[in-house]
Amino acid sequence: MPLIKEQLALFQSDQFLDTESKHDWIFRDSKTDICIKQDDCISFLESLPVNSVDIIVTDPAYSGMNRKLKLGHGRIVGNYSNKGSDNGRWFKEFEDNEKNYHEFLTQCQRVLRKETGHIYIMFDSFSLLTLGPIVRQHFDVKNLITWDKVNFGMGHYYRRRHEYIIFATNGNNRKIRNRSFPDVWRFKRIYRAKYATQKPTELFQTMIYASAEEGFTVCDPFVGSGSSAIAAIKNGCNFLGCDVSAEAIDISANRVKHFIATRTDCLQKKPASVAGEKVFWE
Ligand SMILES: C[S@@+](CC[C@H](N)C(=O)[O-])C[C@H]1O[C@@H](n2cnc3c(N)ncnc32)[C@H](O)[C@@H]1O
């Protein structure tokens, strides 16, 4: 089922509208709608009707790790050689203090359907320890999933090879598709991604495949390069997403447009899966 009128009305109703100040996009792919808007996560969620989303899958840009760990030159996220205007950061980060996070989760809880809503939130190890426990105050945490990136990243105290995903429900006991799915997911990180921190689509495909039925509405308030939008389309779901960055909206909108026209992903040409491993995400 396509998105309802109230949801579509939040976006500019003309298809492919794009002006200098606004970046709002609506695409239709056979039976589903994909909407992407430039906005702050909280004001975006506030604008959505109550109980209007079936699944939230999201990968926020937390500021904690960068600010507080003070590794190396005090930054572990960003382009070290080119500090740029904002201390070399790749993009604006979500201010991950408790108050802000409560506000964010309150809005997630409000828009997520009570009877069926599932939520997946990604965390680095630093933010998991500070913000992870707050998720429990809003949702029924069912599991902590580990994403094994297969290849090593950077690290000052042990090289980083994994991130976490909290899986929770909005107070319901709706099951996932198959109870034999594992809670360690092995997908190779995207090497030399066009958008910094672009995640493998397989990560979001797994979340959506496990938790969605065709026609469900998936929401990602930190859409970045649009990996979650591609995963939603592959699963026959509607998609509502936002990002504070105009660049992210341009990149993700072009990626979605290209995918709808060609059925190929212009930002992830190769699968991130590990050869020989059992496919459980599609
Ligand atoms: C880790 S990236 C998401 C990457 C994405 N999962 C992908 O695969 O491309 C986080 C995104 O959050 C965006 N962001 C930061 N602060 C935000 C805010 N307050 N509201 C919405 N988006 C925000 C950043 O611009 C960035 O694109």
The ligand as a Gaussian input file, in Angstrom:
#p B3LYP/6-31G(d) Opt

LIG

0 1
 C       26.333000       7.719000       9.868000
 S       25.602000       8.726000       8.650000
 C       24.370000       7.702000       7.927000
 C       24.950000       6.846000       6.841000
 C       23.908000       5.990000       6.154000
 N       23.420000       4.949000       7.012000
 C       24.456000       5.411000       4.865000
 O       24.513000       4.178000       4.735000
 O       24.851000       6.183000       4.007000
 C       24.664000       9.808000       9.638000
 C       23.955000      10.921000       8.912000
 O       23.267000      11.709000       9.890000
 C       23.171000      13.026000       9.374000
 N       22.817000      13.905000      10.507000
 C       23.603000      14.441000      11.481000
 N       22.880000      15.153000      12.352000
 C       21.590000      15.051000      11.951000
 C       20.357000      15.533000      12.471000
 N       20.308000      16.283000      13.565000
 N       19.225000      15.207000      11.813000
 C       19.246000      14.446000      10.686000
 N       20.388000      13.973000      10.130000
 C       21.534000      14.254000      10.774000
 C       24.513000      13.278000       8.746000
 O       24.410000      14.296000       7.774000
 C       24.827000      11.897000       8.149000
 O       24.462000      11.837000       6.794000

